[in-house]
Amino acid sequence: MKTAQKILLTALTLFNEHGENTVTSVDIALELDISPGNLYYHFKGKDSIVSALMKMHEQQMHKVLNRDKLDTLHPEEIMYYLFLLVDSIHVFRFFYRSPADLAEKYPAIVRPRQHILTNLNKQLAFLFDALAQQETLIATNSDRSLLVDLISLIITQSCQFDELNSHMDSAMQRYHALSLMMVSVLPRLSLSDEQKHQLSQLLNSHDFMRDASTQSPFDFA
């Protein structure tokens, strides 16, 4: 891995774990055991690091928010897709912690972050509308609109809630977010009791968590 990539990955890890506000460029250099001058050679301070991370996040979400075959998902595939959305945001979760503070410090990230959130909401609306047309999801137009708001809120903010109110590790934070979403969506799916039971078992299985591993942010760079 190149030095610039190591810097970005280390910064992302530190920002996610400790918050961007508490991490300095020197902290990143020390974590990598390189000189601040070496870091500055690649990135002219935190502004350029944060901008580079946002660009990676944009590329990531562009691939994830793909509507190809989204309207043909089976119920168990819906669950995996919702987890993929949680997982993708979770990789860059520091962007969604204290958004007003980040916007003030890094105004260049405001538009791309809003673009990501707008497209996320559109993607969820498309998914729920397609499920309703298939009569797989039982929900009125207003209900679906509220579901979009609720699921988007869980995807972007649940990890912050967990950090404040529990001691969950990263894997359990993502699993908890998925559980919250499925509690909201599962009762509205037009499935037999047996199908709902199978989905609940899949959700609670350890195999599900092992299969749903987090991708590297450099998969999207």
Protein Blocks (a to p, Z undefined) as FASTA:
>chain_A
ZZklmmmmmmmmmmmmnopklpcfklmmmmnopafklmmmmpgcjklmmmmmmmmmmmmm
mmmmpcehklmccfklmmmmmmmmmmmmmmmmmmmgokllmmmmmmmlmmmmmmmmmmmm
mmmmmmmmmmmmnomagcdfklmmmmmmmmmmmmmmmmmmmmmmmccdfklmmmmmmmmm
mmmmmmmpccdfklmmmmmmmmmpmklmmmmccddfklmZZ
